[in-house]
Amino acid sequence: MKKLGFIFIIISVFLACKSSPEPEQEEVPPPSSPSELPPPSQELIPFSVSMREELKPDQLGKVQFYLSGSITLTKQENQENIDVESGKIIALNGQNLQEVYIPSQTEGVYMSDDEHGILNISFEAGNDAVICFAPNKNKDRYVLMLKDRDGQLVVNYGSIDYEVSLSGAEIPYLLVGTEQIKRDAIDSKTLTGRKVE
């Protein structure tokens, strides 16, 4: 009988513990992030003749240029070498292919210009080879200078003519970034008073 009473007490305690509600956990608010100025919004726009005219000569070298579209430059050369193997003269014929790929929005810097308004832009660090850009008819952008050689578009890069492949139908042109930062300007001063002289 004592055994049954002991078991009854254990079961009652177990049921009481199970039915008791669990303590609610308080939600901890996330830590407040420090206030920061919004990052400047940069927009890439075509570099125009009017922009060029507004810049002083020393300012042009500080402008960061970007290419609007990807271009691939290729140059193919035939190789003819003569070698001697096993007492026979062997003529080795082959081709040497040079390729330069410039992705869209590659950064470029101004190197020089000429009296016709043509800009020479370098897209490779440590290399002064330039690509030329000239104003279009509307003078609202500087476009890649192309030459037509037997129906093939050609670009001069580093004093060498390369055949060029464009990523789209539009001829690539120069872009520049514009930064706009919104700030409230408050001009405040405290008057200290004025005494009678």
C-alpha positions in Angstrom: 0.0 0.0 0.0 2.8 2.4 0.8 4.3 1.5 -2.5 1.1 2.5 -4.4 1.0 5.8 -2.5 4.6 6.6 -3.4 4.0 5.9 -7.1 0.9 8.0 -7.0 2.8 10.9 -5.6 5.6 10.6 -8.3 3.0 10.6 -11.1 1.2 13.6 -9.6 4.4 15.6 -9.4 5.4 14.6 -13.0 2.0 15.7 -14.4 2.1 19.0 -12.4 5.5 19.8 -13.9 4.4 19.0 -17.4 1.3 21.1 -17.3 3.0 24.1 -15.8 3.6 26.8 -18.5 7.1 27.4 -19.7 8.5 30.9 -18.9 8.2 33.2 -21.9 11.5 34.4 -23.4 11.8 38.1 -23.8 12.6 39.2 -27.3 15.8 41.2 -27.4 15.7 44.0 -29.9 18.5 44.0 -32.4 21.4 46.4 -31.7 20.8 49.7 -33.3 23.3 50.4 -36.1 25.3 53.6 -36.0 23.9 56.3 -38.3 25.9 56.7 -41.5 25.8 59.1 -44.4 24.3 57.4 -47.4 26.9 56.3 -50.0 27.3 58.7 -53.0 25.2 57.5 -56.0 27.4 57.2 -59.1 26.0 57.3 -62.5 28.0 56.8 -65.7 27.2 59.2 -68.5 28.7 59.8 -72.0 31.7 62.2 -72.0 30.7 65.0 -74.4 32.5 67.9 -76.1 30.9 70.4 -73.9 32.2 68.6 -70.8 35.7 68.6 -72.4 35.5 72.4 -73.0 34.6 73.1 -69.4 37.6 71.3 -68.1 41.0 72.9 -67.8 44.0 71.0 -69.3 45.3 69.9 -65.9 41.8 68.7 -64.8 41.4 66.3 -67.8 44.2 64.0 -66.4 42.2 63.6 -63.2 39.0 62.3 -64.9 38.3 58.6 -64.6 37.0 57.3 -67.9 35.1 54.1 -68.6 34.5 52.1 -71.8 30.8 51.8 -72.7 31.0 48.4 -74.4 33.4 45.4 -74.7 35.8 45.2 -77.6 38.2 42.4 -78.8 41.3 43.3 -80.7 43.0 40.6 -82.8 46.1 40.6 -85.0 47.1 37.6 -87.0 50.5 37.1 -88.6 51.8 34.4 -90.8 55.1 32.8 -89.7 57.5 31.2 -92.0 60.6 29.6 -90.4 63.2 27.4 -91.9 64.9 24.6 -89.9 67.1 21.7 -90.6 66.2 18.2 -89.3 68.0 15.0 -90.2 69.9 16.7 -93.0 66.6 18.0 -94.6 65.5 21.6 -94.9 62.1 21.9 -93.2 59.8 24.9 -93.9 57.6 25.6 -90.8 54.4 27.5 -91.6 52.0 28.7 -89.0 50.1 31.6 -87.6 50.7 33.9 -84.6 47.6 35.3 -83.1 47.6 38.3 -80.7 44.4 39.2 -78.9 43.6 42.1 -76.6 40.2 42.0 -74.8 38.8 45.1 -73.1 35.6 44.5 -71.1 32.8 46.9 -70.8 33.3 49.6 -68.1 37.1 49.1 -68.1 38.7 52.1 -66.4 40.9 54.3 -68.6 43.0 57.5 -68.1 43.7 60.4 -70.4 47.1 60.5 -71.9 47.0 63.2 -74.6 44.9 64.8 -77.3 45.5 66.6 -80.6 44.3 69.8 -82.4 41.4 67.8 -83.9 39.9 67.0 -80.4 40.9 63.4 -80.5 41.5 61.9 -77.0 44.2 59.2 -76.5 43.1 56.9 -73.6 45.1 54.2 -71.9 43.3 51.2 -70.4 46.4 49.2 -69.2 48.5 50.1 -66.2 52.2 50.2 -66.9 51.6 50.5 -70.6 51.4 53.8 -72.5 49.6 52.2 -75.5 46.5 54.2 -76.2 43.2 53.9 -78.1 41.8 57.0 -79.8 38.3 58.4 -79.3 36.9 61.2 -81.5 33.7 63.3 -81.1 30.7 62.0 -83.0 28.6 64.2 -85.3 26.3 65.4 -82.5 29.3 66.1 -80.3 27.5 64.4 -77.4 30.1 61.6 -76.9 33.6 60.5 -77.8 33.4 57.3 -79.8 36.0 54.7 -80.6 38.0 55.6 -83.8 37.5 52.9 -86.4 39.1 52.5 -89.8 37.7 50.3 -92.6 40.4 48.1 -94.2 38.9 45.9 -96.9 35.6 45.6 -95.2 37.2 44.8 -91.8 37.0 47.3 -88.9 40.4 48.2 -87.6 41.6 50.0 -84.4 45.1 51.3 -83.8 46.4 50.2 -80.4 50.0 50.9 -79.4 50.9 52.0 -83.0 49.7 48.6 -84.3 46.5 48.0 -86.3 44.2 45.4 -84.9 41.0 43.9 -86.3 38.2 44.8 -83.8 35.1 42.8 -82.8 32.4 44.8 -81.0 30.0 43.3 -78.3 27.0 45.0 -79.9 25.8 47.1 -82.8 26.7 50.4 -81.1 30.2 51.7 -81.4 31.7 51.9 -77.9 32.3 55.4 -76.4 33.8 57.0 -73.3 31.8 57.3 -70.1 32.5 59.3 -67.0 31.1 59.0 -63.5 29.1 61.7 -61.8 28.6 61.7 -58.0 25.7 63.3 -56.3 25.6 63.5 -52.5 22.5 64.9 -50.8 23.4 67.0 -47.8 21.4 69.7 -45.9 23.5 72.8 -45.6 22.9 74.7 -42.4 24.5 78.1 -41.9 24.3 79.0 -38.3 25.9 81.7 -36.1 25.3 83.1 -32.6 25.2 86.8 -32.1 27.2 88.1 -29.1 25.5 91.5 -28.8 26.8 95.0 -29.4 27.5 97.6 -26.8 27.1 101.4 -27.1 30.4 103.0 -27.9 
